[in-house]
């Protein structure tokens, strides 16, 4: 919980700094890259959270990995290294993305399916989300969860529509249990 609050504080500070310098969009692109890179690499996650690895080695590795990013992003990495907070770099980048989208009026919709969405179905989901939110600025986050068996779960902010097969089966099971 405290790491989450720290990540929010770092993200807010970077967003405020970049907004004042008119660099928020560039750093947003950096944060997308940072988040996806860390999420895609278990090894990198392990290195960042390992307290045994020297902080200077972490700093050199991160600066090498993210050498094409802006100076603001590199400064953030250096600050996190100095404060021994490299383990929250992915969370800071995710919070920055969320805060940036919120500031831009972009709505985030998360769709969870058992199999990847086809392009045609993705366009239909996006169109429906735009109607539901009343916003043309919508980002669709796709998630695969085979445990839902089929159907989908759509989450927009704190609203959720669960049309998954596993949810339907659970409802049937509850109804069957009540009638016995």
N, C-alpha and C positions, 0 to 999 in steps of 0.2 A: 504494500500500500504506500509506504513512504517513498519507494522508488518511483511510483507512478506520479506522486506529487512533485518529486524532484524533476521528473521528465517534463511535466507540464510547465514548471517554472523555467527550465532551460528553453523549452520550445517558445514560450511567451516572450522571453527576453530576446531570442534570436529573431522572432517575427517582428517585434517592436523595432529592433535595430535595423532590420532589412526594410521595413516599411518606411522608416525615416530616410534611409539612403536610396529608396526606390529600387531595391534589389530583391524584393520579396518573391517575385516570379522566378528569378534565376535560382534562388536558394530553394524554392519549392521543387524545381526540377532536380536539384542536387539531393534533396531529402527523399524524393521518390527513388532515386538511384541508390542512396545509402540504405534505405529500408529494404528494397528488393534484394540488394546484394547480401545483406546480413541474414535476411530470412531464408535465402537460398543456400546458405553455407553453414552447415552444422559445425564445421571445423572453426570457422570464424567466430561463431557464437561461443564455442568453448574457449577459444583464446581470449575473447573479451571478458568472459566471466571468471577466468582462472586467476586467482590471486597470486599464484606462484610465479607466473610469467612477469618478467621485468616490465615496468611501465614504459621505459624508453623503447623496448622492443615492440610493445603494443603501438606506441606512437609512430614509430618508423613504419610498421606494417600498415597501419591505417592510412598514413599519409601517402604511402606507396600505392595502396589500393585505390584511394580516392584522389590521386594526383591531378585529375582533370577537373576537379570540382572548384568552386569559387573560394576565394580567400576567407570569406565568412564561414563557410563550411569547415575549412581547415582550421580556422580559429576555434570553432566549436569543438572539434576533435581534440585540439590541444588543451582546451579548458577542461574537458571531460577527463583527459589523461592526467592532468595535473591534480584534479580533485578526486582521482581514483574512482571515476564513475563511468568507465568505458562500458561496463555491463549494461548501461541504460541507453546506449547510443541508438539502437534500433527503436526503442520506445520514444526517445526524444524526436527522432525523425518522423515517426508515426503521428505523434501529437502535433508536430509542426504542420504536417499535411492536413490534419483535421482542423486545426485552428485557421490555416490559410484558406481552406475550402469554406469554412464558416464565414470568414471575413469577406470572401468573394461571393457569398450567397449560393454556393454550390451545395446541393442536397446529395447526401450519400445514401444509396440504397444497396443493401446486401441481399443477394439471392443465393440460396444454398440449394444445390441439386445433387442427385445421386450420380449423374454423368455430366460431362461438360455440355454447356448450352450451345446449340447451333447458332449461327449468325442471325438467321431469320427469327428464331425464338428470342434471342437477346434483344433484337430491335423491337419486338412486341412488348417485352418486359419494360424496356426503356420508355416506350410510348405510354404505357400504363402508369409507370411511376411519374412521368411528367404530368399526366392528368391528375393523379392523386395528390401530388405535391403542389401543383400550380406553378411549377418552376421549369424553365427551359434548361437551367443549368443542373444537370443530374449526372453523377458519377455512379457507375454500376460496379460493385465489387462482387466478383464471382467466387464462390466457395464450393468445393466438392466434398460431400459427406455421404459415403455409401450406406451408412446406417439408416438414412431416411427411406431407403429402398426405392422410392420413386416420387414423382411430384416435385414440389418445391416449397421452400420457406422464404418469404419475402419480408425483409425488415427495413423500415424507413424510420430513422430516429428511434423513438421508443414504441412505435407501432409495429406489430408483427402479424402476418397472415401466414398460417401454417396449413398448406395443402399437401403435406407429405403423406405417403402411404403408411409410414410408421405411426404417424399421429392418428390417422383413421383407424388403424388396427388397435391402437391403445384405447380409443374411444369405444370401439366395439367390445373390447375386453372389459372395460369398466361397466358398460351397460349389461353385459352378460353376467358379470359378478354381482351386480345389484339385483338382478332378477332371480338369482339362485337362493 
